[in-house]
Amino acid sequence: MFAISQATEVGIIAATGGVNLFLAVMMLTMNKEKNKKDALAEDKEISQEATQIEEKKSRKDKKLFKKTGKKAAAPKETFDKPEEGSLEHAEAPVRKEPSYEPEKREETSASKQEVFEKAPEPEEKKMTATLSIIERSDAGDRVKMTAKVVDALAEKGEYKIGGRKTSDYVVSNQFISGTHAIISKRDGRYYIMDVSRNGTQISAIPYRNPGQDLMMYRLEIGKEEELLDRTVISLAGKVELIFMVSAEN
């Protein structure tokens, strides 16, 4: 009876040991499978990150090439140097992922905004103003005398017309005042002012031909009126002058 019980106990122990061994093998196998899956998942994640880095670099390279016409320079590989005496020190250096930075574009003269020199403005032509006396005769009107105005204006700023011998333009007539009218120039324009006793008139339209109706009107004493090319100036209704402006060659 005792022998049978002892044998049974040994069998039970053996059976129990077999179950434990089986469970241990199963656990080891499951751990290996899990580690394998974890390794595959990690490899897949690393592969995806590498793919994303490559795609990002490719987009940057395309954008740079489209903008500058240049390809990005190949990135330099960098390595981490292990600490001396460590286990990694005896092994090969660990390779780091290359950093991709867009190539800095050097600013050239072509990329800079071009500065164009302003074309020189044409030189302003010097204008010459002249006064000419109109004499009345049976044969028609004719010009007797011409005097340049701008020379005196440049020196004194005004041009005096009258019977006084010190006038810039002397007119000998008993009805003409010593200083009958004054011509001045400002900003390229000519003006006349009456300062006489017997009055000054100017034509409303340019002088064209003898016998033309000039539509004269009298100036207000002390008030300036602009003189245009071929304006007729009548001094006291006795002497007529033609004011003309022309560009010097």
C-alpha positions in Angstrom: 0.0 0.0 0.0 2.8 2.3 0.9 4.7 1.5 -2.3 1.7 2.3 -4.5 1.2 5.7 -2.7 4.9 6.6 -3.1 4.8 5.8 -6.8 1.7 7.8 -7.3 3.3 10.8 -5.5 6.3 10.5 -7.8 4.1 10.5 -10.8 2.2 13.5 -9.6 5.4 15.4 -9.0 6.7 14.3 -12.4 3.5 15.4 -14.1 3.6 18.7 -12.2 7.1 19.3 -13.3 6.2 18.6 -16.9 3.4 21.1 -16.8 5.7 23.7 -15.4 8.3 23.0 -18.0 5.7 23.2 -20.7 4.4 26.5 -19.4 7.9 27.9 -19.2 8.6 26.9 -22.8 5.3 28.5 -23.8 6.2 31.8 -22.0 9.6 31.8 -23.5 8.1 31.3 -27.0 5.6 34.1 -26.4 8.2 36.5 -25.1 10.3 35.8 -28.2 7.3 36.5 -30.5 6.5 39.7 -28.6 10.1 40.8 -28.8 10.1 40.1 -32.5 7.0 42.0 -33.1 8.3 44.9 -31.0 11.5 44.9 -33.1 9.5 44.9 -36.3 7.3 47.7 -35.1 10.4 49.7 -34.1 12.0 49.0 -37.5 8.8 50.1 -39.2 8.7 53.3 -37.2 12.3 54.1 -37.9 11.7 53.4 -41.6 8.7 55.7 -41.6 10.7 58.5 -40.0 13.5 58.1 -42.5 10.9 58.2 -45.3 9.4 61.4 -43.9 12.8 62.9 -43.7 13.6 62.0 -47.3 10.3 63.4 -48.5 10.8 66.6 -46.6 14.3 66.9 -48.0 13.0 66.2 -51.5 10.4 68.9 -51.3 13.0 71.4 -50.0 15.4 70.5 -52.9 12.6 70.9 -55.5 11.6 74.2 -54.0 15.3 75.4 -53.9 15.9 74.2 -57.5 12.8 75.9 -58.8 13.8 79.2 -57.0 17.5 79.3 -57.7 18.2 76.6 -60.3 20.7 75.0 -58.0 20.7 71.6 -56.3 21.1 71.4 -52.6 24.6 70.3 -51.4 24.9 66.8 -50.1 24.7 66.8 -46.3 27.8 65.9 -44.4 27.6 62.8 -42.1 28.2 63.4 -38.4 29.3 60.9 -35.8 28.9 60.8 -32.1 32.2 60.1 -30.4 31.8 57.6 -27.5 33.3 58.3 -24.2 36.8 56.9 -23.7 36.8 53.7 -21.7 33.1 52.9 -22.4 32.0 49.8 -24.2 31.0 51.7 -27.3 34.5 53.2 -27.5 35.8 49.9 -28.8 33.1 49.6 -31.3 32.5 51.6 -34.5 31.2 55.2 -34.1 27.5 55.6 -34.0 26.1 57.3 -37.1 23.7 60.1 -36.6 20.9 61.0 -39.0 22.2 63.7 -41.3 20.6 67.1 -40.8 19.2 68.6 -44.0 19.4 72.4 -44.1 18.6 74.4 -47.3 21.6 75.8 -49.0 22.1 79.4 -48.3 21.7 81.4 -51.4 24.4 83.9 -51.9 23.1 87.3 -53.0 24.6 88.2 -56.4 24.4 91.3 -58.5 21.7 89.5 -60.6 19.5 89.0 -57.6 19.9 92.5 -56.3 17.4 95.1 -57.6 19.0 96.8 -60.5 19.5 100.5 -60.2 19.0 102.4 -63.4 20.6 105.8 -63.8 18.1 108.5 -64.5 18.4 109.8 -68.0 19.7 113.4 -68.0 17.0 115.9 -68.6 17.3 117.9 -71.8 19.0 121.3 -71.3 16.5 124.2 -71.2 17.0 126.3 -74.2 17.9 130.0 -73.6 15.1 132.2 -74.7 15.7 135.6 -76.3 13.0 138.3 -76.1 13.1 141.2 -78.6 11.2 144.5 -79.1 10.7 145.9 -82.6 9.2 149.3 -83.6 6.4 149.2 -86.1 6.4 152.2 -88.4 3.3 153.2 -90.3 3.7 153.9 -94.0 1.6 153.8 -97.2 3.4 150.7 -98.2 2.3 148.9 -95.0 3.9 148.1 -91.7 7.6 147.4 -91.5 10.1 146.7 -88.7 12.6 149.5 -88.1 14.6 148.5 -85.0 15.2 145.5 -82.8 16.6 145.3 -79.3 17.3 142.2 -77.1 15.5 142.2 -73.8 17.0 139.2 -71.9 20.5 140.7 -71.6 19.3 143.7 -69.6 16.8 141.5 -67.6 19.6 139.1 -66.6 21.6 142.0 -65.1 18.9 144.3 -63.6 15.8 142.1 -63.4 13.7 144.7 -65.4 13.7 146.4 -68.8 12.6 150.0 -68.9 11.0 151.6 -72.0 10.6 155.4 -72.3 11.8 158.7 -73.6 14.6 159.1 -71.0 18.1 158.5 -72.4 18.9 156.1 -69.5 16.0 153.8 -70.5 16.9 150.3 -71.8 14.8 151.0 -74.8 14.6 154.7 -75.8 11.6 156.0 -77.7 11.7 159.6 -78.8 8.2 161.0 -78.8 6.6 163.9 -76.9 3.7 161.7 -75.7 6.0 159.0 -74.3 6.9 159.3 -70.5 10.5 159.2 -69.3 9.8 155.7 -68.0 6.6 154.6 -69.8 6.5 150.8 -69.2 8.6 148.2 -67.5 9.1 144.6 -68.6 10.2 142.0 -66.1 10.9 138.2 -66.1 10.0 135.5 -63.5 10.1 131.7 -63.9 10.7 131.9 -67.6 7.7 134.3 -68.2 7.6 137.9 -69.2 5.4 140.6 -67.7 4.7 144.3 -68.6 3.6 147.1 -66.2 2.4 150.6 -67.2 3.8 153.5 -65.3 3.1 156.3 -67.8 0.9 159.4 -67.9 -0.7 158.6 -71.3 -1.3 154.9 -70.9 -0.1 151.6 -72.4 -2.1 149.1 -74.4 -1.3 145.5 -75.5 -3.0 143.2 -78.1 -5.3 140.4 -77.0 -4.1 138.2 -79.9 -0.6 137.6 -81.5 0.5 139.9 -84.4 0.3 138.0 -87.7 0.2 140.5 -90.6 -0.1 144.2 -91.5 -3.7 145.6 -91.2 -4.7 142.9 -88.7 -7.3 143.9 -86.1 -5.3 143.4 -82.9 -8.1 144.0 -80.3 -6.0 146.3 -78.1 -6.8 146.8 -74.4 -5.4 149.3 -71.9 -3.3 148.2 -68.9 -4.1 149.3 -65.4 -1.4 151.5 -64.0 1.0 149.7 -61.7 -0.5 146.2 -62.5 1.4 143.6 -64.4 0.1 141.7 -67.4 1.9 138.7 -69.0 3.5 139.2 -72.4 3.2 136.4 -74.9 5.1 135.9 -78.2 4.1 138.4 -80.9 2.2 140.7 -78.5 1.9 144.3 -79.8 2.6 147.0 -77.3 1.1 150.5 -77.9 2.7 153.4 -76.1 0.2 156.3 -75.7 -1.4 155.3 -78.9 1.5 156.8 -80.8 4.3 154.1 -80.9 3.7 150.4 -81.5 6.2 147.7 -80.5 6.2 144.0 -81.3 7.4 141.7 -78.4 8.7 138.4 -79.7 10.3 135.4 -77.9 12.5 132.8 -79.6 14.8 130.1 -78.6 18.5 130.6 -79.2 20.4 128.0 -81.2 
